[in-house]
Amino acid sequence: MKTRQWFLVLSLKKQVIILVLLGLSFLTGCATPSQNPYLYTGAGLGAALGAGIGAAANHRNPWKGAAIGGLLGTAAGGVAGEAYGRSQTPYYPQQAQGYYQPAPQDTYQPQLY
């Protein structure tokens, strides 16, 4: 049975539930907070590498191999990029605490603030 025929056979209540769940899944993708930039870099590199390997591996239908390899590479690269981004320590610039001038070598006089 084809997908369209299967969908028309379902009752109206089931169709509404499926469409609402599909719509919510699209909206939750937009509602996530800003992602780690390494996630996007890893996903892009993984997609390119996976598509290249998939096209080379499938001699009968390289487009199908590229599509499957690209999808798998995107997922694997995104996970790897996220893991790499979480392992990096964020850069926090140091703030100056004041000017420090060392005491002369021959005498030591503590300074009170």
N, C-alpha and C positions, 0 to 999 in steps of 0.2 A: 504494500500500500504506500502510495506516495505521501510525502509530508503534507501537502496541501489537502489532499483527501482525508488524511488522518485528522488534521486540524478541524475540518468541517464536520466530521463525524462526532467530535466531542461536543458535550453540552455547552450551552452559553456560559454557565457558571464556571466550568473548567477553563474555558477560553479566557474569561476575565481574570481568573487567578494566574494563569500563565503570563498574560500580558502585563499584569501588575508586577509580578516577580521579575520579569524581564526589564521593565522600566525602572524598578528599584535598583536592580543590579547596575544599570547604566548610571543612575544618579549617585550611587555610592562611590563609583569611580571618580566622579567629579568632586566629591565632598572630602576626599582624603587630604590631609595636610600636605604641605610641600614636601616632596620626596628628596631623598639624598641625590645629589647630582651624579654620583658614581653609578647609581642605578640606571640612569638613562645612557650613560656612556657604555656601561657593561652590556646593556640590552642591544644597543646599536652595533657594537663590535661583535657580539655573539650572533646577531642576525646576519651580518655580512659574512662572517666566517662559516656559520651553519649553512647558509645558502650556497656558498662556494663549494663546501664539502658535499652537500647534498646533490648538487648538480653534477659534480664529478663522480659521485658514487653510483648514480642511477643512469646507466647508459641508454636504456630504452626510452625513458621519459625524463630528461634533465629538468624540465620545468616543475614537474611533480616533486622530484628530489630536492630542488631548490626551495620550493614552498615548505615542504616538511622540515627540511634542515633549517630554514630560516625561522620557523616557529619554535622548533626545539632550541635553536641557538639563542633566540630572544629570551626564552624562559631561563635557560642556564646562565646566560650572560647577565641578566637582570639580578638573579640571585647572587652570582659571584660579585657583581658590582656593589650590591647592597652590603654584602659581608665585608668587602674591602673597605667601603666607606665607614662602616661601624668600627673597624679596627683602627682607623686613623684618629689621632687626637686633634681636636679642633684648635685652630690658631686663635689665641687671645693675646693681643698686644699688651706688653708690660707698660704700666703707668709709672711715671717718674714719682719717686717718693720724696724727693728733695735732693739738694745738692750735698754731696759728701766730700769733705776734704780731709785727707788723712793728717794726723798730727805729725809734727816734725820728728825725726828719728831720735834726737837726743833728749827730748822732754815729752812727757805724757801728761796731759791735763784733760780730765774728762769734762765734757761740756754738758750742761744741764739745759734741758729744753723747757 
